[in-house]
Amino acid sequence: MNVQNESEYEDLLGLWSDLEAGLGVILTHPQSVQEFELRVWQYDRWMRELLERDTDVGLYLLFQLATNSPVGYSASHALVCAVLCHLIAVELNLEPGERDSLVHAAFTMNIGMTALQDVLATQMERPDQQQQDAIRAHPVKGGMMLANIGIVDELWLDIVTSHHDEATGKGELWQVSPAQRLARIVRVVDRYAAMISPRRSRVGRSASESVRSILGDTGDASDLIGHSLVRTVGLCPPGTYVRLDNGEIAIVMRRSSKANYPHVAIVLNEIGELLPQPRLHRTALGSPQIRSALAASSVRVQLNHHLVLQLGAYAAQQS
């Protein structure tokens, strides 16, 4: 999908922002929402429609939203997790029913601590004892809240209730129950999304740091979920920043047909000066290569994102 001008970029960003805001409303006041389950299905369809327009553009906008502000953290986190769970479900070829329960659980897994989650994102102090107790209780509380407002999908409820239960991590992925398998996916995605997002008390990690933390220092090849996540969005997903081996800084625009060799737009020169225009570079074709991923907080410039996305569309047409 082409983003022809700044107006189109703002319109598309607005659609993702509106989705995030609507999700925030139902997660903050679930008991006041009529037909809560129907609203979740509506947001699920909305999310899929945006991704179907152009998955790379969707990821670009999503990671920009997620990594640039801790405001409204609970809704942003839920949306990132739902998108990643949907993409992993497609990559792992999950049954449609399992995919639906997985994504709906990702939207709502922290419903038992929505307000607290927003508070924690903006406080400098470590959680106090009362907050720690609420964090420990939120999976079971969330499952009970969902059941009380009319959710009858047992798989959805089981995933929410057990998404922090380490016992679900035992056994081969395809040999455990669907509830255990899907809870494991949610837990991995939850950790990844939490690490890349900023808090007031710390900046978000780079995407590649987050992946390495999930996979472990050895990159355990048995971790099908972590590797599926990498195959799905890449070590450096669209919308994240990278430093090239010549010192320049770029933003990832699109994944390419060659895994982990994305199309990037070079935006800063080797001494940190903003280029007059972003410059397309296909890392799969040669130097410079990506040296490291960067946290969004380390790149303090205002980019013309619509120009970046136009370069991305051009790169896609030429691939």
C-alpha positions in Angstrom: 0.0 0.0 0.0 1.4 3.4 -1.0 1.4 6.3 1.5 1.3 9.1 -1.0 1.6 12.1 1.3 1.7 13.3 4.9 -2.1 13.5 5.0 -2.5 9.8 4.1 0.2 8.9 6.7 -1.7 10.8 9.4 -5.0 9.2 8.4 -3.5 5.7 8.7 -1.7 6.5 11.9 -5.0 7.8 13.2 -6.8 4.5 12.4 -4.2 2.6 14.5 -4.5 5.3 17.2 -8.3 5.1 17.2 -8.1 1.3 17.5 -5.8 1.7 20.4 -8.0 4.3 22.1 -11.1 2.2 21.7 -9.4 -0.8 23.1 -8.3 1.3 26.1 -11.9 2.2 26.8 -13.2 -1.3 27.0 -10.3 -2.5 29.0 -10.6 0.3 31.5 -14.4 0.0 32.0 -15.3 -3.5 30.9 -18.4 -3.8 33.2 -19.8 -0.6 31.5 -19.4 -2.0 28.0 -22.5 -3.4 26.3 -21.8 -6.6 24.4 -18.1 -6.7 25.5 -17.3 -9.8 23.5 -18.8 -8.3 20.3 -16.5 -5.2 20.8 -13.5 -7.5 21.1 -14.5 -9.2 17.8 -14.9 -5.8 16.2 -11.5 -4.7 17.2 -10.0 -8.0 16.1 -11.5 -7.5 12.6 -10.4 -3.9 12.5 -6.8 -5.0 13.4 -6.8 -7.7 10.7 -8.1 -5.2 8.1 -5.3 -2.8 8.8 -2.7 -5.6 8.6 -4.2 -6.9 5.4 -3.8 -3.5 3.7 0.0 -3.8 4.2 1.5 -5.8 7.1 4.8 -4.0 7.0 3.2 -0.5 7.1 1.0 -1.8 10.0 4.0 -3.0 11.9 5.9 0.2 11.2 3.1 2.3 12.7 2.5 -0.1 15.6 6.1 -0.1 16.7 6.2 3.7 16.4 3.2 4.0 18.7 4.5 1.4 21.1 8.1 2.6 21.5 7.6 6.4 21.7 5.4 7.0 24.7 4.3 5.2 27.9 1.0 7.1 27.9 -1.9 4.7 27.6 0.5 1.8 28.1 -2.1 -0.9 28.8 -4.0 -0.4 25.5 -0.8 0.0 23.5 0.6 -3.2 25.0 -2.6 -5.2 24.4 -2.7 -4.1 20.8 1.0 -5.0 20.1 0.5 -8.4 21.8 -2.7 -9.1 19.8 -1.0 -8.2 16.5 2.0 -10.4 17.2 -0.1 -13.3 18.4 -2.2 -13.0 15.1 1.0 -13.1 13.0 2.5 -16.0 15.0 -0.8 -17.9 14.6 -0.6 -17.5 10.9 3.1 -18.5 10.8 2.4 -21.6 13.0 -0.8 -22.4 11.0 -3.0 -22.6 14.1 -6.6 -23.7 13.7 -8.9 -20.7 13.2 -10.6 -21.3 16.6 -7.3 -21.4 18.4 -6.2 -18.3 16.6 -9.3 -16.4 17.7 -9.1 -17.4 21.3 -5.4 -16.6 21.3 -5.8 -13.1 19.9 -8.8 -12.3 22.1 -6.8 -13.4 25.2 -3.9 -11.2 24.1 -6.3 -8.2 23.9 -7.6 -8.9 27.4 -4.9 -10.8 29.4 -4.2 -7.8 31.7 -7.8 -6.7 32.1 -7.5 -7.6 35.8 -4.9 -4.8 36.3 -5.5 -2.2 33.5 -5.4 0.9 35.7 -2.5 -0.4 37.7 -0.6 -1.2 34.5 -0.9 2.4 33.3 0.2 3.6 36.8 3.3 1.3 36.8 4.3 2.6 33.3 4.5 6.2 34.7 5.9 5.7 38.2 9.6 5.8 39.0 9.5 3.6 42.0 9.4 -0.2 42.1 6.0 -1.7 42.8 5.1 -1.6 46.4 3.7 -4.7 48.2 0.1 -3.9 47.4 0.9 -3.5 43.7 3.0 -6.7 43.7 0.0 -8.6 45.2 -2.3 -7.1 42.5 0.2 -8.1 39.7 0.3 -11.7 41.0 -3.4 -11.9 41.2 -4.3 -10.3 37.9 -4.4 -13.5 35.7 -7.0 -15.2 37.9 -8.8 -11.9 38.5 -8.9 -11.2 34.8 -10.4 -14.6 34.0 -13.1 -14.1 36.6 -13.9 -10.6 35.3 -14.2 -11.9 31.7 -16.5 -14.8 32.8 -18.6 -12.3 34.8 -19.2 -10.1 31.8 -20.3 -12.9 29.6 -17.3 -14.6 28.0 -18.0 -18.3 27.6 -15.0 -19.3 25.4 -13.2 -21.6 27.8 -10.0 -21.5 25.8 -9.9 -17.7 25.9 -10.6 -17.8 29.7 -8.0 -20.5 30.3 -5.3 -18.6 28.4 -5.9 -15.4 30.4 -5.9 -17.3 33.7 -2.7 -19.2 33.0 -0.6 -16.8 30.9 1.9 -16.3 33.7 1.9 -19.9 34.8 5.4 -21.3 34.2 4.0 -24.8 34.3 2.5 -24.2 30.8 6.1 -24.0 29.5 6.8 -27.7 30.1 6.5 -30.2 27.2 6.8 -30.0 23.5 4.6 -27.2 22.0 2.5 -29.5 19.8 2.1 -32.2 22.5 0.5 -30.1 25.2 -3.1 -29.0 25.4 -4.3 -26.0 23.3 -4.7 -23.9 26.5 -1.1 -24.6 27.5 0.3 -24.0 24.0 -1.6 -20.7 23.5 -0.8 -19.5 27.0 2.9 -20.1 26.2 2.6 -18.0 23.1 0.9 -15.2 25.0 3.6 -15.3 27.7 6.5 -15.0 25.2 4.8 -12.2 23.3 3.9 -10.4 26.5 7.5 -10.4 27.6 8.8 -9.2 24.2 6.2 -6.4 24.0 6.9 -5.3 27.5 10.7 -5.1 26.9 10.5 -2.9 23.8 8.0 -0.4 25.4 9.3 2.5 27.5 8.4 3.2 31.1 9.0 6.4 33.0 11.5 4.5 35.1 13.4 3.2 32.0 13.7 3.3 28.3 12.5 0.5 26.1 15.0 -2.1 25.0 15.8 -2.5 21.3 13.9 -5.2 19.5 16.9 -7.4 19.0 17.8 -7.2 22.8 14.3 -8.2 23.6 14.4 -11.2 21.2 17.8 -12.4 22.7 16.3 -12.2 26.2 13.4 -14.4 25.1 15.5 -16.9 23.3 18.3 -16.9 25.8 22.0 -16.4 25.2 22.3 -19.6 23.2 19.2 -19.0 21.0 17.6 -22.3 22.0 16.5 -23.9 18.7 13.7 -25.7 20.5 12.0 -22.4 21.3 9.5 -22.6 18.5 7.6 -19.6 19.6 10.6 -17.3 19.9 11.9 -18.4 16.5 8.4 -18.0 15.0 8.3 -14.4 16.3 11.7 -13.7 14.7 10.6 -15.3 11.4 7.4 -13.2 11.6 8.7 -9.7 12.3 12.4 -10.1 12.0 15.2 -9.3 14.5 14.6 -5.7 13.6 10.9 -5.1 12.8 9.6 -2.3 10.6 9.4 0.9 12.6 12.5 0.2 14.7 15.9 1.9 14.4 19.3 0.3 13.6 22.9 1.4 13.4 24.8 0.4 10.3 28.4 -0.7 10.2 29.4 2.6 8.6 28.0 4.5 11.5 24.9 5.8 9.9 21.5 5.3 11.5 18.5 4.0 9.7 14.9 3.1 10.4 13.6 -0.3 9.2 10.8 0.1 6.6 10.0 -3.3 5.4 11.0 -6.9 5.7 12.5 -8.4 2.6 12.4 -11.9 1.1 15.7 -12.6 2.8 15.2 -13.1 6.5 16.7 -10.5 8.8 17.9 -8.4 5.8 15.3 -5.7 5.8 14.8 -2.6 3.6 15.9 0.4 5.6 15.8 4.2 5.2 19.0 5.8 6.3 18.1 9.0 8.2 21.2 10.1 10.1 24.8 10.3 8.9 27.8 8.9 10.7 28.1 12.0 13.0 24.4 12.0 13.9 23.2 14.7 11.5 19.7 14.4 10.0 19.8 13.8 6.3 17.8 16.2 4.1 15.9 13.2 2.7 15.8 9.6 3.9 17.9 7.3 1.7 16.8 3.8 0.6 19.1 0.9 1.4 18.4 -2.8 0.8 20.6 -4.6 3.3 20.2 -7.9 1.4 22.2 -6.5 -1.5 25.3 -5.7 0.5 27.1 -3.1 2.6 26.5 -1.3 4.8 25.0 -4.0 7.0 23.2 -3.7 10.3 25.6 -3.6 13.2 23.0 -3.3 16.0 19.5 -2.4 16.8 18.7 0.8 18.7 16.1 1.7 21.3 13.7 4.4 20.0 14.7 6.7 22.8 18.3 6.9 21.4 17.1 8.5 18.2 16.0 12.1 19.1 14.9 13.4 15.7 11.6 14.2 14.0 11.3 12.1 10.9 9.0 12.6 7.9 7.5 9.1 8.3 5.4 9.5 5.1 8.6 9.9 3.1 10.1 6.8 4.8 7.0 4.8 3.9 7.0 6.0 0.3 10.5 4.7 0.0 9.3 1.4 1.5 6.6 1.2 -1.1 9.1 1.8 -3.8 11.4 -0.9 -2.4 8.5 -3.4 -2.3 7.7 -2.6 -6.0 11.3 -3.2 -7.0 11.8 -6.4 -5.1 
